[in-house]
Amino acid sequence: MTRPRRAPTAAEPLRLRIQGVGGRGDGIAEADGRRLYVPFTVPGDIVTARPGAPRGDGRVADLLVVETPGPDRVPPSCRHFGLCGGCAFQHWASGAVADWKRDRVRAALTRRGLDVTPRPTVEIAPGSRRRATLAIAGTGRRAIVGFNRRGSAHLVDLIECPLLDPALVALVASLRDLIGRLESPPRRGDARTTLCDDGVDLLLVWPDAPGRADRERLAAFAGDARLVRLAWAASQDAPAEPLAILGPARVRFGDLPLDLPPGAFLQPSADGESRLRALVADSLGDAARIADLFAGCGTFSLPLSRAARVHAVESDAVAMAALAAAAGSAGLGGRLTVEARDLERRPLAGRELARFDAALFDPPRAGASAQAAALAADGPPTVVAVSCHPPTFARDARLLIDGGYRLQTVTPVDQFPWTPHVEVVARFERPKRAGVKIHKNNVL
């Protein structure tokens, strides 16, 4: 009589072949009919791993050793890789990652019943990221500045980061020294760094306002580090208080300058922003009247207003004021109008959309379900979507298509090297005959 095979316990290592990569960036293997997620592995790896805690339809497994590397495994670029929670893919060849991200976009659309083949992924090189939120922990005269460890609230004290622009990496050591010299260092806080045209803009976020002596130290630090601005805020949503202004915190969208509010959103890299802007402009074609929804500070609105009339809408009133000021300085006030408005609660709809030839929307990760539904009902002939989250993009695309649009192009943009995240730019067209509804599977 043959005894039934005993299922391995969580403590017993298993020899596994990695078959694919899941949505969180972990390698996938099968053992005894169950799925295992093994971080820091690539397809084709043969590894030894120890099964651990349940996750979704399987278990997480700790990688113990790579016995035989897969064909696309490469040496990591950073000493912190594997400990730092920032990167997932430094061990995987960039071309393979680009293909995986394209497949991830396709899979998200397929789950919504859309048979679409995205264009090849536009790759953005690491070492170009111009904004980052660094975590701070002050403990007596010892400070830690870095990123959270993988799956932990503890921090990695950052020594290097090949993902960031070198100007941001160079700030870390001096910022660590500064925090250690404060009379009242924060137990935990954030340093939101943004590389502007003429230097770094730094927003410090922690609950307790700096005292007089610490304000003097912070202002002196801003000068020594050649920052363009240093500000403090009590929380991520609290207004920022400037502590030192040494120059304009200015960025250019295309060739048009804008003075960036403290902590304002900016695309992760200048190259990525330029690629997105080119894709958006090409998708909008010769539209003369454009609604830019979820416009931020005007990444797209400001350059588009050189050739078209643009109405920019964004919930952040400070961002809209900055955009209006930039448009006025550039002599574009008559071509670019702004509106502070919560588009999830009150989307542009009905007659408000009738005056536009095209609409562009670039929402946060949660997507734009309310605005997409309004566009599906009454939108202009052309809609361009920009998204940093394929699942919510696919949901919004489904709404537009069910409302009569056809999906013409989908282009993934790898704005986030070495992570599972990917940006998408898509173009939708509505057939010219008004009122015609398109069958839900009629997708180009």
N, C-alpha and C positions, 0 to 999 in steps of 0.2 A: 504494500500500500504506500502510495506517495503522499508524504505530508504536504499540506498546503504551505506555500512560501510565506514566511513571516514578513510583514511589512516593516521596513527599517524604522527605528525610532528616530526622534529628532536629534539624538546625540550621535548617530552613526553616519559617517561620511559616505557619500555616494560618488561614483564615477559617472560623469554626465557628458553628453554631447550637446552643445548649444545650437539650437535650431533656428532661432530668430531673436528679435528684440521687441520688447513690449513698449507700451505707450509712455512709461516712466523712464525708459532708457535701460532697463535691466534685461539681460539675456534670458531666454526662455528655453527650458529643457523639460523632458517628460521622464518620469520614473514611476513604475508600478501604477500607471494609469492616472497619475496626478501631475499637475503642472508645478514647476519650480521656477522661481525668478531669482536669477543669480547676477548681482551687480558686477560691473566692470568686466563683462565678458562680451564676446562678439560671435556672430554666426561662424560655425566651424571649429570653435574652441573645444577641446576635450579637457575637462577640468575635474578636480575633486572638490566637492562642496558639501557643507553640512546643512541639512534642512532645519528651518527654524519656525518662526511664528507664521500663522495663517495670514494670507492676504488674498482677498477676492476669491478667485476660483482655484487657488493653489496655496503655496507656501513660499516665503522668502528663504533663500539659502545663502549662507556665508561662503564666499570663495576662499578655498584653502590653498590651492595650487593650480596653475595652468600647466597641464601635462604636455599638450600639443597645441600650439597657437593656431587660430584660424587664419585664413589667407589675408584678411584685412586688419589684423592686429598690428599696431604700431607702438613705439615707446611713448609714454606720456611726456608732456612738455613741462610739467610743474612738479616740484617736490611735494606739494600739498595734495596732489591728486589722490583720491581714495579716502582721504580724511576730510577735506573741505567739501562742503555740500554744494558748492557752486557749479562744478562741472561733472558731467556724466560720461563724456565720450572722448576724452583725450587719448584713449587707447585704441580708437577706431579710425581708420583712414577716412579723410574728409570726403572723398568721392562716394564711399559707401554710406556715410552719414547723409549726404545730399540725396541719394537715391531713397534712403529710408524715410527722410522727411517728405519727399514727394509722395511716397506710398502712404504715409500717414494722412496727408491731405486727401488723397484718393479714397482711402478707407473711411474717413469721416463723411465724405459725400456719399459713398456707397451705402452707409448705414441709414442715410436719409432717402435712399431709393434713387440716387442720381448717378448715372453711369458717365463719368467724366474722367478724361485723362489729363492731368495737369501738365503744364510745360516743365522742362527741366528746372531744378532748383537753382536760383541765383545765390551764389556763395559769397559771403562776406568774411574777410580774413580776420583771425584773432589778432589781438594786440591793438585793436582800433576802437575798443569800447570807451566812450567818452563820459559815461556817467555810471556811478555805482553807489550803493548804500552800504557803507562799512559799519559793522557793529563795534561798539565801544564798551569795555568793562574796566572801570577804575577801581583798583583795590589798593588803598594806601598809596605808596609811591610807585607802585607797579601798575601799568596799564596794558591792556590788550586791545589791539585794533585789528579787525579782520572779518572773516565770514563765519557763519555757523558751521559747526561740524555736521557731517551727514547724519540726519536723523537724531539730532541732539540740540539742546539749548546751549551747550558749551561752545566756545569760540576757538577757531584756528588763528593763532597769532601770525599775521600775514608777513612773510618775508619776500615773496615774489608773487606775481600774477601775470602770466603771459596773455591772459584774455584782455586786460585793461591797457589803455594807452599808457605809455611809460610816465607821462606827467602825473597821472593819478597814483601810480605805484610809488613814485618818488615822494609823494606827500605822506605816505603811511608812517615811516620812521619818525619824522618830525612831529606828526600828530600824536603818536604814541608818547613821545617825550613831553609834549605839551600837556596831555591829560595827566601824566604823572606829576606835573609841577603845579597843578591847580590846587587851591586851598580846599575847594569842595568838588572833587572829581565825581562824575556821575557813576553810580554803581552799574547802571546799564544805560546805553543811549545809542544813537545813530549819528553817523557823519555822512550826509548826502553830498556827494561830490559831483560836480559837473564841469567838464572842460569846455570853456567858452573860447571865443576867438583869441582873446588876449590873456588868458590865464584861467585858473581854477576858481570856481564859485563854490563856497563851502557853507552848508547849512547844518548846524549842530542841533540835535533834537534830544532833549532830556527834560524831566519834569521841573527841576528846581532852577530858577533864574540865577545866573552867575552874579556873585557879589562884585563890589567895586574893584577889589584887587584882581579878581579873576577876569573881569572885563578888560582891565589894563593888559593883563597877560595875553588875552585872546587878541586884542587889537595889535599888540606888538608882534604876535605870531603871524597875523595876516600880512604885516609888512615884511617880516623876515622870509616868509614862504612865498611872497609875491602873488598873493591871492588878488583877485579882482574884487571880491566881496566876501565877508564873513558875517553870518547871521545866526541867531538862536531862536528856537521855537520850543514851546513846552510839550508839544505832541505833533504827530504827523499832520493833523488837521488844524492846528492852531496857527494864527498869523505869525509870520516871521518878524523878528526885531533885528534890524541891521546893527552890528557892532563895529564894523569897519568897512568902509567903501573906498577902494583905492583906484577904481577905474570902472568902466562900463562892463556889466556882465552881458556881453553882446554876442549873438550868434547871427549867422546869415542863412536865410532860407533862399536858396538860389544865390542871387547877388544882392538881396535886399536885407538890411540889418534890422534886428529886433532886440530890444533890451529885455532880457529874460527875467521874470519875477523869481524870487528865491524859491527853490524847490520845484520849479515848474517842470512839466513833462517835456522831454526831448527824446528824439529817436536815439537808440543806443549808440550808433556810430554815424559819422558824417557820410561815409561811403554808403551805408545802408539807407540812410535818408535820401541820398541822391538817387539810388536805384529805385526806391519806392516812388519818388517824385517823377522820375522818367516813365515808369510804368503807368502811373496815374494819368499823367499828361497824354500819353499815347492812347490810353483807354477812353479819355474824355473827348479826344479828337478836336473838332472845331466848335464845340459847344460854346455859345456866346453868353449864356446865363446859367450859372452853376450854384447849387446849394452845397456848401461844405459843412457836413453835420458831424458833431463830435470833433470840432476843428482844432482843439488844443490852442496853442499859441499862434497857429497859422502856418504850420509846416507846408501845407499845400496851398492854402488860401492866398498867402502873400505873393508867391511867384505866379500863381494862376491869374491873379488880378491884373497882370500886365497885358494879357490878351483877352480877358473875359470879364464880365461883371460877376462878382462873387459875393454871396451872402454867407458869412461864417456864423455858425451856431455852436455854442459850448456852454456847459453849466457853470464853469469857473469864470466869474465876473472879472477877476484879476487878470486872467489870461486874455479875455476879450478886450480889456482896457489896454493891455500891452500891444495887442495886435492892431487896435484902432490907432494907437500912437505911432506905430511903425508905418502903417498905411498913410497916415497924415504926413509923416516926415518924408516919405517917398513920393508924395504928390498923388497918391492913389485913393484918397478919401472918397472921391466920387465913384470909384469903380469897386470898392470893397466896403461892405457894410457888415456890422457885427451885431450879435444878439446873445445875451446871457440867458440860457433857457435849459431846463432839465428835459432832455429829449426822451427819457424813459417814461416820465410822468406826463409830458406834454409834447409828443412828437409833432413835427411839421406834417400837416395832413390837409386833405381836401384842396380848397382853393389856394391855400398857401403854397402848394407845390406846383400849381398851374403855370406860374410865371417862369419856371426853369426849364432849360433844355436838357439838363443833366443834374444828377445828384451824386455826391460822394459821401460815404460814411466810413469813419475809422473809430469804432467804439473801443472801450476797454474789454478785458477778457470775457466779461459777462455777455458781450454781444449787444445787439440792437433790436431785440424782438419787437418792441412796440413801434419803433421807427420803420423797421422792415415791413411790418404789416401795413403801415400807412402808405409806404411806397408801393407795395403790392396793389393797393386799392387805387391810388391816384398819382403814382409817380410819373416822372418825365420819361422820354424815350430811352435814355441811357442812365444806368446806375452803375457806379463803381464802388466796390466794397474793398476795404483794407481791414485785415483782421490779424490778431496775434494768437488766436485760439481756434484751430480747425473745427472742433465740435460745435461751437456756437456759430462760427461762420457757416457751417453746413446747415444748421437749423435756420439761419436767416436766409440762406440761399433757397432753401425749400419753400419758405414763405413767398419770396419773390417769384419763383417759378410757378408756384400754384396760383399766383396772381396774374400770370400771363407773360412774364419775362422769359427769355432764353439766355442761358449761361454760355457766353461766347468764349472766354478765356479764363484760365486759372493759373497763376504763377506763384509758386512758393519762393520765398526769400528767406535765406538763413541768416536772419538778423542776430541770432543767438548761438554763435559757434560753441560746440562742445556741450550743448544742452539739448534736451528733447524738444524745445520750443521752436516754432517756425511761424513766420509771417506769411500772409496770403494777400495777393491783389487779384481781384476778379472783375470782369466786365459783363454786364447784363444789358440786353437790348429787348425792348418791347416792340412787337410787330406794329406797323404803322396804322393798321385798321383799329380804331378805338373800339373797346368793348369786346374784342375777341379774346376768349379764354383758351389757353394752351393746355393740352392734355398733360397730366403730371409727369409723364415719361418723355415728353417731347423736349429733350435737352440736346443741344449741339455739343 
